[in-house]
Amino acid sequence: MPSTKLRLRGPLDLAHTLAPLSHAHGDPTLRLGRAEAWRATRTPFGPATTRLRLLRGELEAEAWGPGAEWALAGVADLVGENDRPELLEPRHRLIRELQHRNPGLRLARSRAVFEALVPVVIEQKVIGLEARRAYRALLRHFSEPAPGPAPLLLPPSPERVAATPYWDFHPMGIERRRAETLIRCARVARRLEEAAEMAAPQARARLLAVHGVGPWSAGHVGLTALGDPDAVPIGDYHLPHLVTWALAGEERGSDERMLELLEPYIGQRGRVVTLLLTGVGAAPRRGPRLPLRNLTAF
């Protein structure tokens, strides 16, 4: 079992840094705690499970499976050790306060593009509860035990997703449009993984080249898989309201207004969004909520 230790250059909030990688309550691919985390993933060399532990200014990492060495080589990126939060210059009192209150919050870079895309595609145009239910159903369908001692499951393999007809996704609560997007992503998964080594504009273009992957999906993947500090999910149902409420005191917002308020932070807009999501959560809710659907009953 290979292992490594990493001397941290500053405080690390392990749970909040890795939280964006979780996409369901009790996500079976990830287990998070304040000082310990377990993560199952697929690497170019095969499955891997990584255990991370904070120990007096150091991060101890152990890994299991054929992809263990690759996973360990990416630990610094995964926990944001190569992230540069100090590049954010706060121009708003709230951002300054959130920076001060969250000194260990970093942007993770998982380097697992298809793995990040799967739950994001499932979340397209549906409410959170419906998306989480569908994601758990998909994991049950494609589940394989992860290597190592923790009872985790591996994320779906692109090969199996690509070979699955769209109608087989229907009992999981995923209609044809999202199912076909998942299948298209799976068929070009190797090309998508190359985005992890590209500059942000080229990586974004690679993602957007897949029919069904739009600015919202590319923004989420940019934040989690690519560690892009400027990535913003455009087209989100709640995010514009959160940003306009936090930065301008306006209860309702639009993508255009959100981008206007974030303009002073170009280059670090994704970091600002992450701070707001961590420290503010949501704007006041008004109006009807989207209905919860049950596609398996249609």
C-alpha positions as CSV (number, residue, x, y, z in Angstrom):
1,M,0.0,0.0,0.0
2,P,1.8,3.2,-1.2
3,S,1.6,6.3,1.0
4,T,3.0,9.8,1.1
5,K,3.1,12.8,3.4
6,L,2.6,16.4,2.4
7,R,3.8,19.4,4.5
8,L,1.0,21.9,4.1
9,R,1.9,25.5,3.4
10,G,-1.1,26.8,5.5
11,P,-4.4,25.8,7.1
12,L,-6.5,23.3,5.2
13,D,-10.3,22.9,5.8
14,L,-10.4,19.3,4.4
15,A,-14.1,18.8,4.6
16,H,-15.2,22.1,3.0
17,T,-12.5,21.9,0.3
18,L,-13.6,18.4,-0.8
19,A,-17.4,19.0,-0.2
20,P,-18.0,20.1,-3.9
21,L,-17.0,16.6,-5.0
22,S,-19.9,15.1,-3.1
23,H,-23.2,15.0,-5.0
24,A,-25.6,13.2,-2.7
25,H,-26.3,12.7,1.0
26,G,-24.1,9.8,2.0
27,D,-22.4,9.7,-1.4
28,P,-20.9,6.2,-1.5
29,T,-17.9,7.3,-3.5
30,L,-16.7,9.8,-0.8
31,R,-16.6,10.0,3.0
32,L,-15.7,13.4,4.6
33,G,-14.7,14.4,8.1
34,R,-12.9,17.3,9.6
35,A,-9.5,15.6,9.8
36,E,-10.0,12.6,7.5
37,A,-11.4,11.8,4.1
38,W,-11.8,8.8,1.9
39,R,-12.3,9.0,-1.9
40,A,-12.9,6.4,-4.5
41,T,-12.1,7.3,-8.1
42,R,-11.0,6.0,-11.5
43,T,-7.6,6.8,-12.8
44,P,-5.9,6.2,-16.2
45,F,-4.3,3.2,-14.5
46,G,-7.4,1.7,-12.9
47,P,-9.5,2.2,-9.8
48,A,-8.1,3.8,-6.6
49,T,-9.2,4.6,-3.1
50,T,-7.4,7.4,-1.2
51,R,-7.4,8.0,2.5
52,L,-6.4,11.5,3.6
53,R,-5.6,12.5,7.2
54,L,-4.6,15.8,8.7
55,L,-1.8,15.4,11.3
56,R,-0.2,18.6,12.8
57,G,0.3,20.6,9.7
58,E,0.9,17.6,7.5
59,L,-1.4,15.6,5.2
60,E,-0.9,11.9,5.3
61,A,-2.2,10.0,2.2
62,E,-2.6,6.3,1.6
63,A,-4.0,4.7,-1.5
64,W,-5.1,1.3,-2.7
65,G,-5.8,-0.2,-6.1
66,P,-4.1,-0.2,-9.5
67,G,-4.4,3.6,-9.7
68,A,-2.9,4.2,-6.3
69,E,0.4,5.8,-7.4
70,W,-1.5,8.1,-9.8
71,A,-3.9,9.1,-7.1
72,L,-1.1,9.9,-4.6
73,A,0.7,12.0,-7.2
74,G,-2.4,14.2,-7.5
75,V,-3.1,14.6,-3.7
76,A,-1.6,18.2,-3.7
77,D,-4.0,19.2,-6.5
78,L,-6.9,17.4,-4.8
79,V,-6.7,19.3,-1.6
80,G,-5.8,22.6,-3.2
81,E,-2.2,22.7,-2.1
82,N,-1.3,24.2,-5.5
83,D,-4.3,26.6,-5.3
84,R,-3.6,30.3,-4.8
85,P,-6.4,31.8,-2.6
86,E,-4.2,34.8,-1.8
87,L,-4.7,36.0,-5.3
88,L,-8.2,37.1,-4.5
89,E,-8.3,40.8,-3.5
90,P,-11.6,41.4,-1.7
91,R,-13.4,44.5,-2.8
92,H,-16.5,43.9,-0.7
93,R,-16.7,43.7,3.1
94,L,-18.5,40.3,3.0
95,I,-15.9,38.7,0.8
96,R,-13.2,40.0,3.1
97,E,-15.0,38.6,6.1
98,L,-15.5,35.2,4.4
99,Q,-11.9,35.1,3.5
100,H,-10.9,35.7,7.1
101,R,-13.4,33.2,8.4
102,N,-12.4,30.4,6.0
103,P,-8.6,30.5,5.8
104,G,-8.4,26.8,5.0
105,L,-10.9,26.8,2.2
106,R,-9.2,25.9,-1.1
107,L,-10.3,24.9,-4.6
108,A,-10.0,21.2,-5.2
109,R,-8.7,19.9,-8.5
110,S,-9.7,16.3,-8.8
111,R,-8.4,15.9,-12.5
112,A,-11.4,13.5,-13.0
113,V,-13.4,15.2,-15.7
114,F,-15.9,12.5,-16.7
115,E,-16.4,11.6,-13.0
116,A,-17.3,15.3,-12.3
117,L,-19.6,15.5,-15.4
118,V,-21.8,12.5,-14.5
119,P,-23.6,14.1,-11.5
120,V,-23.6,17.5,-13.1
121,V,-25.4,16.2,-16.2
122,I,-27.9,14.5,-13.9
123,E,-28.5,17.8,-12.1
124,Q,-29.4,19.6,-15.3
125,K,-32.9,21.3,-15.2
126,V,-34.1,19.3,-12.2
127,I,-34.4,20.1,-8.4
128,G,-31.7,18.9,-6.1
129,L,-33.7,16.1,-4.4
130,E,-34.6,14.6,-7.8
131,A,-31.0,14.8,-9.0
132,R,-29.6,13.2,-5.8
133,R,-32.2,10.4,-6.0
134,A,-31.3,9.7,-9.7
135,Y,-27.5,9.9,-8.9
136,R,-27.9,7.3,-6.1
137,A,-29.9,5.1,-8.5
138,L,-27.3,5.4,-11.2
139,L,-24.5,4.4,-8.7
140,R,-26.5,1.4,-7.6
141,H,-26.9,0.3,-11.2
142,F,-23.2,0.8,-12.1
143,S,-21.7,0.1,-8.7
144,E,-18.4,-1.7,-8.2
145,P,-16.7,-2.0,-4.8
146,A,-13.7,0.3,-4.5
147,P,-10.3,-1.1,-3.6
148,G,-9.1,-0.8,0.0
149,P,-10.7,-1.3,3.4
150,A,-13.4,1.4,3.2
151,P,-16.9,0.3,2.0
152,L,-16.9,2.8,-0.9
153,L,-18.2,2.4,-4.4
154,L,-16.4,3.5,-7.6
155,P,-18.0,6.1,-9.8
156,P,-19.5,4.8,-13.0
157,S,-17.0,3.7,-15.7
158,P,-17.4,5.5,-19.0
159,E,-17.2,2.2,-20.8
160,R,-20.3,0.9,-19.1
161,V,-22.2,4.1,-19.5
162,A,-21.4,4.3,-23.2
163,A,-22.6,0.8,-23.7
164,T,-26.0,1.4,-22.0
165,P,-29.0,2.3,-24.1
166,Y,-30.8,5.5,-23.0
167,W,-34.0,3.7,-22.1
168,D,-32.1,1.8,-19.3
169,F,-31.6,5.1,-17.5
170,H,-35.4,5.7,-17.3
171,P,-35.9,3.5,-14.2
172,M,-33.1,5.6,-12.5
173,G,-35.2,8.7,-13.0
174,I,-33.1,10.0,-15.9
175,E,-35.0,10.9,-19.1
176,R,-33.8,10.5,-22.6
177,R,-32.2,14.0,-23.0
178,R,-29.9,13.7,-20.0
179,A,-29.3,10.0,-20.6
180,E,-28.1,10.7,-24.2
181,T,-25.8,13.5,-22.9
182,L,-24.3,11.0,-20.4
183,I,-23.7,8.5,-23.2
184,R,-22.1,11.1,-25.4
185,C,-19.8,12.2,-22.6
186,A,-18.9,8.6,-21.9
187,R,-18.0,7.9,-25.6
188,V,-15.5,10.8,-25.6
189,A,-14.4,10.4,-22.0
190,R,-10.7,10.1,-23.0
191,R,-10.8,13.3,-24.9
192,L,-12.6,15.0,-22.0
193,E,-10.0,13.8,-19.5
194,E,-7.4,15.7,-21.6
195,A,-9.0,18.9,-20.4
196,A,-7.4,18.5,-17.0
197,E,-4.0,19.4,-18.5
198,M,-5.3,22.3,-20.7
199,A,-5.4,26.0,-20.0
200,A,-8.8,27.1,-18.7
201,P,-10.2,28.5,-22.0
202,Q,-9.2,25.4,-24.0
203,A,-10.5,23.1,-21.3
204,R,-13.8,24.9,-21.4
205,A,-14.0,24.7,-25.2
206,R,-13.3,21.0,-25.0
207,L,-16.2,20.5,-22.6
208,L,-18.6,22.7,-24.5
209,A,-17.9,20.8,-27.7
210,V,-20.0,17.9,-26.4
211,H,-23.7,18.4,-27.3
212,G,-25.7,18.7,-24.0
213,V,-22.8,20.2,-22.0
214,G,-23.4,23.9,-21.7
215,P,-22.0,26.8,-19.7
216,W,-23.6,25.6,-16.4
217,S,-22.1,22.1,-16.6
218,A,-18.8,23.4,-17.8
219,G,-18.6,25.9,-14.9
220,H,-19.2,23.2,-12.3
221,V,-16.7,20.9,-13.8
222,G,-14.2,23.7,-14.1
223,L,-14.5,24.4,-10.3
224,T,-14.2,20.7,-9.2
225,A,-12.2,18.7,-11.7
226,L,-10.1,21.5,-13.1
227,G,-9.6,23.8,-10.1
228,D,-10.3,26.9,-12.2
229,P,-10.7,29.9,-9.9
230,D,-12.6,31.8,-12.5
231,A,-15.2,29.2,-13.4
232,V,-18.8,30.3,-12.9
233,P,-21.8,28.1,-13.6
234,I,-23.9,30.2,-15.9
235,G,-27.6,29.3,-16.0
236,D,-27.9,28.2,-12.4
237,Y,-31.4,28.4,-10.8
238,H,-30.2,29.8,-7.4
239,L,-26.7,31.2,-7.9
240,P,-27.6,34.6,-9.4
241,H,-29.9,35.3,-6.5
242,L,-27.3,34.3,-4.0
243,V,-24.6,36.6,-5.6
244,T,-26.9,39.6,-6.0
245,W,-28.2,39.2,-2.5
246,A,-24.8,38.9,-1.0
247,L,-23.0,41.6,-3.0
248,A,-25.8,44.1,-3.6
249,G,-28.6,43.3,-1.2
250,E,-31.0,42.4,-4.1
251,E,-33.2,39.4,-3.4
252,R,-33.6,38.4,-7.1
253,G,-30.8,38.3,-9.7
254,S,-30.0,37.2,-13.2
255,D,-26.9,35.8,-14.9
256,E,-26.2,39.3,-16.4
257,R,-26.5,41.0,-13.0
258,M,-24.4,38.3,-11.3
259,L,-21.6,38.7,-13.9
260,E,-21.7,42.4,-13.5
261,L,-21.2,42.2,-9.7
262,L,-18.4,39.6,-10.2
263,E,-16.6,41.6,-12.9
264,P,-14.2,43.2,-10.4
265,Y,-13.1,39.6,-9.5
266,I,-12.4,38.4,-13.0
267,G,-9.8,35.6,-12.7
268,Q,-11.1,34.7,-9.2
269,R,-14.9,34.7,-9.8
270,G,-15.2,31.0,-9.1
271,R,-13.4,31.5,-5.8
272,V,-15.8,34.3,-4.8
273,V,-18.8,32.0,-5.7
274,T,-17.3,29.2,-3.6
275,L,-16.8,31.5,-0.6
276,L,-20.4,32.7,-0.9
277,L,-21.8,29.2,-1.2
278,T,-19.8,28.1,1.9
279,G,-20.5,31.2,4.1
280,V,-23.9,32.5,2.9
281,G,-25.6,29.5,1.5
282,A,-28.7,30.9,-0.2
283,A,-30.7,34.1,-0.9
284,P,-34.2,34.6,0.6
285,R,-36.6,32.3,-1.3
286,R,-39.6,33.8,-3.1
287,G,-42.2,32.3,-5.3
288,P,-43.0,28.6,-6.2
289,R,-40.5,25.9,-6.1
290,L,-39.9,23.5,-9.0
291,P,-42.1,20.4,-8.6
292,L,-40.5,17.1,-7.7
293,R,-41.0,14.6,-10.5
294,N,-41.0,10.8,-10.5
295,L,-40.0,9.7,-14.0
296,T,-40.2,6.0,-13.1
297,A,-44.0,6.4,-12.6
298,F,-44.5,7.7,-16.2
